[in-house]
Amino acid sequence: MASWILDRTEQDVINETNKGFVNYTDFNRIESDIAELETTLNAYGYLLPETLVNKTDWHAQGYLGTSGMDNIPTLAHMNRILHNISVLLGVYRVYPTTPSLPSTMEYATYKTFNDIEQILHDLWLMLSDTERYFRQCNTFDCGEYEY
């Protein structure tokens, strides 16, 4: 899993820091994390009701749109990301302190993106915690004697 950005602030926006802007690296990270969570959940038997559509090849927009219109995130792209996360949340759990999934990406703010990445982070932590408690080989033989 990638390093999440969970601590964007209003000062990042005002001071125009890298965290103050959402760019193609953020979209690639978020969409790649969704794809990885989907694969992991399916591998553990949590079958999603649908196959998620992810775009993990966002790249810097060139001059005059030379990199293509499909590379400009639209409201439809961002709402697809929300839908994908809601599907993941439908088959697994998060902490009680995990923020709620935004209902729309219209007028998204730095807080919206903090919440989205926090949800993905918490999903991954819950999965990692679960993995630690998987049964190891031969632990079902507890109490049996070996001859």
C-alpha positions as CSV (number, residue, x, y, z in Angstrom):
1,M,0.0,0.0,0.0
2,A,1.1,3.5,-0.7
3,S,1.8,6.2,1.8
4,W,-1.5,8.0,2.5
5,I,-1.8,11.7,2.9
6,L,-4.1,12.1,5.9
7,D,-3.1,15.5,7.2
8,R,-3.9,18.1,4.5
9,T,-4.8,21.4,6.1
10,E,-6.3,24.7,5.1
11,Q,-2.8,26.2,5.5
12,D,-1.6,23.8,2.8
13,V,-4.2,25.2,0.5
14,I,-3.5,28.8,1.4
15,N,0.3,28.4,1.1
16,E,-0.1,26.3,-2.1
17,T,2.0,23.4,-0.8
18,N,2.0,20.1,-2.6
19,K,-0.5,18.7,-0.1
20,G,-2.7,21.7,-0.9
21,F,-3.5,20.5,-4.4
22,V,-4.9,17.2,-5.5
23,N,-3.0,16.0,-8.5
24,Y,-2.4,12.9,-10.7
25,T,-0.2,11.2,-8.1
26,D,-3.0,11.4,-5.5
27,F,-5.5,9.9,-8.0
28,N,-3.0,7.1,-8.9
29,R,-2.4,6.3,-5.2
30,I,-6.1,6.3,-4.3
31,E,-7.1,4.2,-7.3
32,S,-4.2,1.8,-6.9
33,D,-5.1,1.3,-3.2
34,I,-8.7,0.6,-4.1
35,A,-7.6,-2.0,-6.7
36,E,-5.2,-3.6,-4.1
37,L,-7.9,-3.7,-1.5
38,E,-10.3,-5.3,-3.9
39,T,-7.7,-8.0,-4.8
40,T,-7.0,-8.7,-1.1
41,L,-10.6,-8.8,-0.1
42,N,-11.4,-11.3,-2.9
43,A,-8.4,-13.4,-2.0
44,Y,-9.7,-13.7,1.6
45,G,-13.1,-14.7,0.4
46,Y,-14.9,-11.4,0.7
47,L,-16.4,-11.4,-2.8
48,L,-17.4,-8.0,-4.0
49,P,-20.8,-7.8,-5.7
50,E,-19.2,-6.3,-8.8
51,T,-15.8,-5.8,-10.4
52,L,-14.5,-2.4,-9.7
53,V,-13.3,-0.1,-12.5
54,N,-10.1,1.8,-11.6
55,K,-7.9,4.1,-13.6
56,T,-4.4,3.8,-12.3
57,D,-2.6,5.6,-15.1
58,W,-3.3,9.2,-14.4
59,H,-0.4,11.4,-15.5
60,A,0.5,15.1,-15.6
61,Q,-1.6,17.1,-17.9
62,G,0.5,18.4,-20.8
63,Y,0.2,21.8,-22.6
64,L,-3.1,22.3,-24.4
65,G,-4.5,19.0,-23.3
66,T,-2.0,16.9,-25.2
67,S,-2.3,14.1,-22.8
68,G,-6.0,13.6,-23.5
69,M,-9.3,14.6,-22.1
70,D,-9.6,11.3,-20.2
71,N,-6.8,12.4,-18.0
72,I,-8.7,15.3,-16.6
73,P,-10.6,14.1,-13.5
74,T,-14.3,14.9,-13.9
75,L,-17.1,14.7,-11.3
76,A,-18.0,11.4,-12.9
77,H,-14.5,10.0,-12.3
78,M,-14.5,11.2,-8.7
79,N,-17.9,9.8,-8.0
80,R,-16.8,6.5,-9.5
81,I,-14.0,6.5,-6.9
82,L,-16.6,7.1,-4.1
83,H,-18.7,4.2,-5.5
84,N,-15.7,1.9,-5.5
85,I,-15.0,2.7,-1.9
86,S,-18.6,2.2,-0.9
87,V,-18.5,-1.3,-2.5
88,L,-15.4,-2.1,-0.4
89,L,-17.1,-0.8,2.7
90,G,-20.1,-3.0,1.9
91,V,-18.1,-6.2,2.4
92,Y,-15.7,-5.2,5.1
93,R,-15.5,-3.0,8.2
94,V,-13.6,0.0,9.5
95,Y,-13.1,1.5,12.9
96,P,-15.9,3.4,14.7
97,T,-13.6,6.5,14.4
98,T,-13.3,6.2,10.6
99,P,-14.8,9.2,8.9
100,S,-18.0,8.6,6.8
101,L,-17.7,8.3,3.1
102,P,-18.7,11.6,1.4
103,S,-21.9,11.4,-0.5
104,T,-20.6,13.3,-3.5
105,M,-17.3,14.7,-4.7
106,E,-19.0,17.9,-5.9
107,Y,-17.2,20.8,-4.2
108,A,-14.6,18.4,-2.7
109,T,-12.2,20.0,-0.3
110,Y,-8.9,19.0,1.3
111,K,-11.0,17.5,4.1
112,T,-12.9,15.3,1.6
113,F,-9.6,13.9,0.3
114,N,-8.3,13.4,3.9
115,D,-11.4,11.4,4.7
116,I,-11.2,9.3,1.5
117,E,-7.5,8.4,2.3
118,Q,-8.3,7.8,6.0
119,I,-11.0,5.3,5.0
120,L,-8.6,3.4,2.7
121,H,-6.0,3.5,5.4
122,D,-8.4,2.1,8.0
123,L,-9.6,-0.6,5.6
124,W,-6.0,-1.6,5.1
125,L,-5.2,-1.6,8.8
126,M,-8.3,-3.7,9.6
127,L,-7.2,-6.2,6.9
128,S,-3.7,-6.3,8.2
129,D,-4.9,-6.8,11.8
130,T,-7.0,-9.7,10.5
131,E,-4.1,-11.3,8.7
132,R,-2.1,-11.4,12.0
133,Y,-4.8,-13.7,13.5
134,F,-4.9,-16.2,10.6
135,R,-4.3,-19.7,11.8
136,Q,-0.8,-21.0,11.2
137,C,-0.1,-24.5,9.9
138,N,-0.7,-27.2,12.5
139,T,-2.4,-25.0,15.0
140,F,-5.6,-26.9,14.7
141,D,-3.7,-29.9,16.2
142,C,-3.7,-28.2,19.6
143,G,-3.6,-30.8,22.4
144,E,-2.7,-33.7,20.2
145,Y,0.3,-35.8,20.9
146,E,3.0,-36.5,18.3
147,Y,4.4,-40.0,18.3
